[in-house]
Amino acid sequence: SLLTLQSTSEKDIISKEKGEGKAAGASETVLYKIDVPANRYDLLCLEGLVRGLQVFKERINLPRYEKIIPAKGEGQKLIITEETVKIRPYAVAAVLRNITFTKERYDSFIDLQEKLHQNICRRRALVAIGTHDLDTISGPFTFTAKVPSEIKFKPLNQSQEYTASQIMDLYRTDSHLRHYLHLIENKPRYPVIFDSSGVVLSMPPIINGDHSKISLKTRNVFIECTGTDMTKAKIVLDIIVAMFSEYCEKQFTVEAVEVIYPNGKTHIYPELAYRKEKVKPELINKKLGISETPSSLAKLLTRMCLSSHITGNGNNIEIEIPPTRADVIHACDIVEDAAIAYGYNNIQMVIPKTYTIANQLPLNKLTELLRLDLAAAGFTEALTFALCSTEDIADKLGMDISATNAVHIANPKTAEFQVARTTLLPGLLKTIAANRKMPLPLKLFEISDVVVKDLTKDVGARNYRHLCAIYYNKSPGFEIIHGLLDRVMQLLEVPPNEENGYTIKATEGSAFFPGRCAEIFARGQSVGKLGVLHPDVITKFELTMPCSALEINIEPFV
């Protein structure tokens, strides 16, 4: 329920992308493609994935991650200066001591950093990770910001030194690093980390220095995470050290680093904080629709790397959230993990214990029925935007915007989306304008909501469901639109009489041709208008042929 697994091979991948001919000689070794949920940062590397599966299968107990604080004066320090405040104000750090790398472990270590950069770090905008060979540098380390011309070092895998400005030019064409240049290139100062001898460790979030690069022989790793989001930086550091402390001589231990802030305050990182939460077993059972015992639920949660045990008389389950599970924020996250461990497919489907069976909203049901019959009458349905410009609903229809009672967007991004529509007519006219090359006649309709201000409503506005139809041809075709009105009323079982039926009465409308407009009354109330559109309206919508239209509110007929 948590991971999606797909097996493939190098040969299959190449044959799908380039054809079978190109796949000849490619490896047929089975590869597994695993989709990991975006919130589970602890499963983004093989170490965390295997550890999680081993705990889930109950082959191993969940390891306990431990922070070792060195004796006073022996630990590493990272000093943050006030110059960083306006650029990348936060930094955290840690040390992995006596680690043993192999080619596979090293590749996984680099790969995890890249996955975190793309995911929680938001392409290095929130956090940038730097990892260094501690034996090649000497603390205390300083995180500051300098003018680009004052920063000079040899970037990772380069053969010579460059200034920060030259580095930006160098990577402008780099397919990988050019995507991160915009994060700092317009800033007056660039962030930089250097050691006590002035050796540059990195220029976050762009590139590390070549001097402190990690190799397979590296035994002690200094990890620094700088960023604009302190919470994310702490999570990223916790994930990296928790995943790879497995390869330290003393497994699952991390050496802490003292970070000194510009105000003089100090903090020890990584936090590697454990916290306790209490959840009632009946809450889990009720939310999931299962009936497991408290001890069974505690076991399920423990298998999900959330160490759990029953407290009291079985009234509560106490859950310990490890530092690798930053995604557990609320009790509902714990309930979700219980569901994953139980297996979504094992939850029995039952009819909800409610007193009602759901029905379609009557207005929507009427809308669906009318849509079918209007299409059967030879009209084509259009679906237009609910937002439009003030010109569309006012100026182009010969009205003043204040008379439309329209709902305005406070900060419109484009001129096309300034107000909520108060009529469907402009949308259909714009649709015809975009389809002038189509053969005549054009017969369109739309049944959708319009929005008008209404101070009696708690939100200050309300929707009305309108039906609008339009006929565009070399002749106005008023009789066709009138015929459509008669057909709609016939379908709605509204007879053509004044008492309890419908009538039309001559009126004037700013959008309609004088003497060619009628108001529609149904059961004693006005529901809309029909008529031939005014030539000015047609011209303003960039049309050249006469046009007749009908627009009514269908809510009174529900």
C-alpha positions in Angstrom: 0.0 0.0 0.0 3.0 2.3 0.5 5.4 1.4 -2.3 4.6 0.7 -6.0 7.0 -2.0 -7.4 7.7 -2.6 -11.1 10.2 -5.0 -12.4 12.1 -4.3 -15.7 15.5 -4.7 -17.2 18.0 -2.5 -19.0 17.1 -4.4 -22.2 13.4 -3.7 -21.7 14.0 0.0 -21.1 16.1 0.5 -24.3 13.7 -1.5 -26.5 10.8 0.6 -25.3 12.6 3.9 -25.9 14.7 3.1 -29.0 13.3 -0.1 -30.4 14.4 -3.8 -30.2 17.3 -3.4 -32.6 19.1 -1.0 -30.3 18.5 -3.3 -27.3 20.6 -6.1 -28.6 23.4 -7.0 -26.1 21.9 -5.0 -23.3 21.7 -6.5 -19.8 18.6 -8.7 -19.0 19.3 -8.5 -15.2 16.0 -7.7 -13.4 15.8 -4.1 -12.1 13.2 -2.9 -9.7 11.6 0.5 -10.1 10.1 1.6 -6.8 7.7 4.6 -6.5 8.2 6.2 -3.0 5.6 8.6 -1.6 6.9 12.2 -1.6 6.6 12.5 2.2 8.8 9.5 3.0 12.3 11.0 2.8 13.6 8.0 4.8 12.9 5.7 1.9 14.8 7.7 -0.8 17.9 5.6 -0.5 18.5 1.8 -0.5 19.8 2.0 3.1 16.5 3.4 4.4 14.3 1.3 2.1 16.0 -2.0 3.2 16.0 -0.9 6.8 12.3 -0.1 6.6 11.4 -3.4 4.9 13.5 -5.4 7.5 11.6 -3.7 10.3 8.3 -4.2 8.6 9.1 -8.0 8.1 10.1 -8.1 11.8 13.6 -9.3 10.9 15.3 -6.5 12.9 14.4 -4.1 15.6 14.2 -0.4 14.7 17.7 1.1 15.4 18.0 3.9 17.9 19.9 6.9 16.5 22.3 8.5 19.0 23.9 11.9 19.0 27.4 11.9 20.6 28.4 15.3 22.0 32.3 15.6 22.1 34.2 16.7 25.2 34.4 20.5 25.5 36.9 22.0 23.1 37.2 18.8 21.0 34.1 19.1 18.9 33.6 21.0 15.6 32.1 24.4 15.4 30.2 26.3 12.7 30.1 30.1 13.1 27.3 32.0 11.3 28.0 35.7 10.6 25.3 38.4 10.3 26.1 38.9 6.6 24.2 35.7 5.8 20.9 37.0 7.2 19.5 38.5 3.9 20.7 35.6 1.7 20.7 32.2 3.4 20.3 32.8 7.1 20.2 29.2 8.4 22.9 26.5 8.7 23.1 23.2 10.6 26.0 20.6 10.6 27.0 17.2 11.8 30.0 14.7 11.6 29.9 11.0 10.6 33.0 9.5 12.3 34.9 6.4 11.2 32.7 5.7 8.2 33.5 3.1 5.7 32.6 3.8 2.0 32.4 1.3 -0.8 31.6 2.3 -4.4 27.9 1.3 -3.9 27.7 3.2 -0.6 29.4 6.3 -2.0 27.0 6.3 -5.0 24.0 5.9 -2.7 25.3 8.8 -0.5 25.5 11.2 -3.4 22.2 9.9 -4.9 20.3 10.6 -1.6 21.6 14.2 -1.5 20.4 14.7 -5.1 17.0 13.2 -4.4 16.6 15.4 -1.3 17.7 18.5 -3.3 14.9 17.9 -5.8 12.3 17.0 -3.2 12.2 18.6 0.3 14.9 21.1 -0.6 12.8 22.4 -3.6 15.7 22.4 -6.1 18.1 23.8 -3.4 15.9 26.9 -2.9 15.1 25.9 0.7 18.1 23.8 1.6 21.5 23.0 0.0 23.6 20.1 1.3 27.4 20.1 1.4 29.5 17.0 2.4 33.2 17.2 3.0 36.2 15.1 3.9 36.9 16.4 7.5 40.5 15.2 7.5 41.4 17.7 4.7 40.0 20.7 6.5 40.3 22.1 10.1 37.6 23.8 12.2 36.1 26.0 13.4 34.2 26.7 10.2 32.6 30.0 9.2 29.5 30.5 7.2 29.4 34.1 5.9 28.5 36.1 2.7 31.1 37.9 0.7 31.3 40.1 -2.4 31.7 37.7 -5.4 35.1 39.2 -6.3 36.5 38.3 -2.8 35.5 34.6 -3.2 38.2 32.5 -5.0 38.6 28.7 -4.9 38.9 25.6 -7.0 35.3 24.2 -7.6 34.6 20.5 -7.4 36.3 18.5 -10.2 37.9 21.6 -11.8 41.6 22.0 -12.4 42.1 25.7 -11.5 40.8 28.4 -9.2 38.0 30.8 -10.2 36.4 33.8 -8.5 32.7 33.5 -7.7 31.7 35.6 -10.7 33.8 33.3 -13.0 32.2 30.3 -11.4 28.7 31.6 -12.3 29.8 32.1 -15.9 31.5 28.7 -16.0 28.3 26.9 -14.9 25.9 29.0 -17.0 26.0 26.3 -19.7 26.2 23.3 -17.3 23.1 21.1 -17.8 22.9 20.3 -14.1 24.1 23.3 -12.2 22.7 26.2 -14.3 19.3 25.6 -12.8 20.5 26.8 -9.4 22.4 29.9 -10.4 19.3 32.2 -10.2 19.1 31.5 -6.4 22.0 33.9 -5.7 23.4 35.5 -8.9 21.5 38.8 -8.4 22.5 39.1 -4.7 25.2 41.6 -3.8 27.0 39.0 -1.7 27.3 35.2 -2.2 27.2 32.7 0.7 30.4 30.9 1.4 31.7 28.4 4.0 35.5 28.2 4.8 37.6 26.6 7.5 40.1 28.1 10.0 42.8 28.3 7.3 40.6 30.1 4.8 40.0 27.0 2.7 36.6 27.3 0.9 34.4 24.3 1.6 31.5 25.4 -0.5 29.6 28.2 -2.1 26.0 27.1 -1.3 23.7 26.4 -3.1 25.9 26.1 -6.2 29.1 24.0 -5.8 31.5 22.5 -3.2 35.2 23.1 -3.2 37.5 20.5 -4.7 39.8 20.6 -1.7 37.4 18.8 0.6 35.8 16.5 -1.8 34.8 13.0 -0.5 36.4 9.8 -1.9 36.1 6.1 -1.2 39.0 6.6 1.3 37.2 9.2 3.3 36.8 8.2 7.0 35.2 11.3 8.6 32.5 13.3 6.9 31.5 16.9 7.7 28.0 17.6 6.6 26.6 21.1 6.4 23.1 22.1 5.3 22.4 25.8 4.6 19.1 27.3 3.7 16.2 29.7 3.9 14.0 27.3 5.9 15.3 26.1 9.3 12.8 23.3 9.8 13.6 21.7 6.4 17.4 22.1 7.0 17.0 20.2 10.3 15.0 17.4 8.7 17.4 17.0 5.8 20.4 16.8 8.2 18.6 14.2 10.3 17.7 12.1 7.3 21.3 12.0 5.9 23.0 11.2 9.2 20.3 8.6 10.2 20.6 6.8 6.8 24.4 6.6 6.6 25.4 6.3 10.3 24.8 2.6 9.6 28.3 2.5 8.1 30.1 4.2 11.0 32.3 2.1 13.2 29.9 2.7 16.0 26.6 2.1 14.2 23.8 4.6 14.2 25.9 7.3 16.1 26.5 10.8 14.9 29.0 13.3 16.3 27.3 16.6 17.1 28.5 20.0 15.8 28.1 23.3 17.8 26.5 26.0 15.6 27.0 29.6 16.8 24.5 32.2 15.6 25.2 35.9 14.9 23.5 36.9 18.2 26.0 34.7 20.1 23.5 31.9 21.0 24.7 28.3 20.3 22.8 25.2 19.4 23.9 21.6 19.0 23.0 19.7 15.8 21.8 17.3 14.6 18.7 17.3 16.8 17.8 13.6 16.2 14.8 14.3 18.4 12.4 11.5 19.4 8.9 12.5 20.6 6.0 10.6 22.1 2.3 10.7 20.9 -0.7 9.0 22.4 -3.6 7.7 20.2 -6.7 5.8 21.4 -7.1 2.3 19.7 -10.8 2.9 19.2 -9.9 6.0 17.1 -7.7 4.0 14.8 -10.4 1.2 14.5 -13.2 3.7 13.9 -11.3 5.7 11.3 -10.2 2.6 9.3 -13.3 0.5 9.8 -11.4 -2.4 11.4 -11.6 -4.1 14.8 -8.1 -4.9 15.9 -7.0 -5.3 19.5 -4.8 -2.6 21.0 -1.8 -4.9 21.1 -2.3 -5.8 17.4 -2.5 -2.1 16.5 0.7 -1.4 18.5 2.4 -4.2 16.6 1.3 -2.8 13.2 2.6 0.6 14.1 6.0 -0.8 15.3 6.4 -2.5 11.9 6.0 0.9 10.3 9.1 2.2 12.3 6.8 3.8 14.9 7.8 2.0 18.1 4.5 1.5 20.0 3.3 0.0 23.2 0.0 0.0 25.2 -0.4 2.2 28.3 -3.0 2.1 31.0 -5.6 -0.6 30.7 -5.3 -0.7 26.9 -7.0 2.7 26.7 -4.0 4.3 24.8 -1.2 3.4 22.5 2.0 5.4 23.1 3.9 5.9 19.9 7.5 7.0 19.7 8.2 9.1 16.5 11.8 8.7 15.4 13.8 11.5 13.8 13.5 9.9 10.4 9.7 10.3 10.4 9.3 14.1 9.9 6.1 13.3 8.0 4.2 12.3 11.2 2.7 15.6 12.2 -0.8 14.6 13.5 -2.7 11.6 14.8 -4.2 11.1 11.4 -0.6 10.3 10.1 -0.4 7.5 12.7 -3.8 6.2 11.7 -2.6 6.2 8.0 0.5 4.1 8.9 -1.7 1.6 10.8 -3.8 1.3 7.6 -0.7 0.8 5.4 0.6 -2.0 7.8 -2.9 -3.6 8.0 -3.2 -3.5 4.2 -5.8 -1.3 2.4 -7.0 -4.4 0.5 -7.7 -6.2 3.8 -10.1 -3.6 5.0 -13.7 -4.9 4.3 -15.9 -2.7 2.2 -19.2 -2.0 4.0 -22.2 0.2 3.4 -21.8 3.3 5.6 -24.1 3.4 8.6 -26.0 6.5 7.5 -29.8 7.0 7.2 -29.7 8.4 3.7 -28.7 7.1 0.2 -27.1 9.8 -1.8 -28.9 11.4 -4.7 -27.9 13.8 -7.4 -28.5 17.5 -6.6 -31.9 18.3 -8.3 -30.4 21.4 -10.0 -27.6 19.3 -11.5 -30.0 16.6 -12.5 -32.1 19.1 -14.4 -29.0 20.6 -16.0 -27.9 17.1 -17.3 -31.3 16.4 -18.8 -31.5 19.8 -20.5 -28.0 19.4 -21.9 -29.0 16.2 -23.7 -32.2 17.7 -25.2 -30.5 20.9 -26.3 -27.9 18.8 -28.1 -30.7 16.8 -29.7 -32.2 20.1 -30.9 -29.1 20.6 -33.0 -27.1 22.9 -30.7 -23.5 22.3 -29.8 -22.4 22.7 -26.2 -19.6 25.0 -25.2 -17.9 25.3 -21.8 -16.4 28.7 -21.2 -14.4 30.3 -18.4 -16.2 31.5 -15.3 -13.9 34.5 -15.1 -13.8 37.2 -17.8 -12.8 40.9 -18.3 -14.9 43.8 -17.2 -15.2 44.8 -20.9 -16.9 41.4 -21.8 -19.8 41.8 -19.4 -20.2 45.6 -19.4 -18.7 47.8 -22.2 -19.2 45.2 -25.0 -22.8 44.6 -24.0 -23.5 48.4 -23.7 -23.7 48.4 -19.9 -22.0 50.1 -17.1 -19.9 47.8 -14.9 -21.6 49.1 -11.7 -25.0 48.0 -13.1 -23.8 44.4 -13.5 -23.4 43.7 -9.8 -20.3 41.7 -10.6 -17.9 40.1 -8.2 -14.4 41.5 -8.8 -11.1 39.7 -8.4 -8.9 41.6 -5.9 -5.6 41.1 -7.7 -6.2 39.8 -11.2 -3.2 38.3 -13.0 -4.5 39.0 -16.5 -6.9 41.4 -18.1 -9.0 38.4 -19.3 -9.8 37.3 -15.7 -10.9 40.4 -13.8 -14.5 39.6 -12.8 -16.8 36.6 -12.3 -19.2 36.4 -15.2 -22.8 37.7 -14.7 -24.0 36.4 -18.0 -23.0 33.5 -20.3 -23.5 35.5 -23.5 -19.9 36.9 -23.8 -18.3 33.5 -23.4 -20.4 32.1 -26.3 -19.8 35.2 -28.5 -16.0 34.8 -27.9 -16.3 31.1 -28.8 -18.0 32.0 -32.1 -15.3 34.6 -32.8 -12.6 31.9 -32.4 -14.5 29.6 -34.8 -15.5 32.0 -37.6 -13.9 29.7 -40.2 -16.4 26.9 -39.3 -19.4 26.5 -41.7 -22.6 28.4 -41.0 -24.9 28.3 -39.1 -23.2 28.2 -35.7 -25.6 27.1 -33.0 -24.1 27.0 -29.5 -25.4 26.6 -26.0 -24.1 26.5 -22.4 -25.7 25.7 -19.1 -23.4 27.0 -16.3 -23.3 29.2 -13.2 -23.1 33.0 -13.2 -22.1 34.9 -10.1 -23.6 38.1 -8.7 -23.1 40.0 -5.4 -25.6 39.2 -2.7 -25.2 40.8 0.7 -27.7 38.4 2.3 -25.3 35.5 1.8 -22.4 34.8 4.2 -19.9 35.0 1.4 -21.4 38.1 -0.1 -22.2 36.5 -3.5 -24.4 33.7 -4.9 -24.5 31.6 -8.0 -27.4 31.3 -10.5 -27.6 28.4 -13.0 -28.2 30.0 -16.5 -29.1 28.5 -19.9 -27.8 30.5 -22.8 -28.1 29.6 -26.5 -27.0 31.5 -29.6 -27.6 31.3 -33.3 -25.1 32.9 -35.8 -25.9 33.0 -39.5 -26.4 35.3 -42.5 -29.9 36.0 -41.2 -30.7 36.7 -37.5 -32.7 33.5 -37.1 -34.9 34.9 -34.3 -37.5 32.2 -35.0 -35.0 29.5 -34.4 -34.1 30.9 -30.9 -37.8 31.4 -30.2 -38.5 27.8 -31.2 -35.7 26.6 -28.9 -37.4 28.5 -26.0 -40.7 26.8 -26.8 -38.9 23.4 -26.8 -37.2 24.1 -23.5 -40.6 25.1 -21.9 -42.2 22.0 -23.4 -39.6 19.8 -21.8 -40.0 21.7 -18.5 -43.8 21.1 -18.8 -44.5 24.9 -18.6 -47.6 25.7 -20.8 -47.7 28.8 -23.0 -50.1 30.9 -20.9 -50.0 33.8 -18.4 -51.5 32.1 -15.3 -49.2 29.2 -14.5 -47.2 29.1 -17.7 -44.8 31.3 -19.7 -45.2 34.4 -21.9 -42.9 36.8 -23.7 -43.3 40.6 -23.6 -41.6 43.2 -25.7 -38.8 45.1 -23.9 -35.5 46.9 -24.5 -32.1 45.6 -23.6 -28.7 47.3 -24.1 -27.3 44.2 -25.9 -30.3 43.8 -28.2 -31.5 45.4 -31.4 -34.3 48.0 -30.7 -37.7 46.4 -31.2 -36.2 42.9 -31.4 -36.0 42.0 -27.7 -38.4 40.2 -25.5 -38.5 39.4 -21.7 -39.5 35.9 -20.7 -41.9 35.5 -17.8 -42.6 32.1 -16.3 -45.1 31.5 -13.5 -45.3 35.2 -12.9 -41.6 36.0 -12.6 -39.0 37.3 -15.1 -36.5 34.5 -15.9 -34.5 36.0 -18.9 -34.5 37.6 -22.3 -34.3 36.6 -25.9 -33.8 38.6 -29.1 -31.5 39.8 -31.9 -28.2 41.2 -30.8 -27.3 44.8 -31.5 -24.9 45.4 -34.3 -22.5 47.2 -32.0 -22.3 44.2 -29.7 -21.6 41.9 -32.7 -18.9 44.3 -33.9 -17.2 44.6 -30.5 -16.9 40.8 -30.3 -15.2 40.9 -33.8 -18.2 39.2 -35.6 -19.6 40.1 -38.9 -23.0 38.3 -39.2 -26.3 38.9 -37.4 -26.9 36.9 -34.3 -29.9 36.0 -32.0 -29.6 34.8 -28.4 -31.6 33.5 -25.5 -30.5 33.5 -21.8 -32.7 32.3 -18.9 -32.3 31.3 -15.3 -33.3 27.6 -14.9 -33.4 27.5 -11.1 -37.2 28.5 -10.9 -38.0 25.3 -12.8 -36.2 22.8 -10.4 
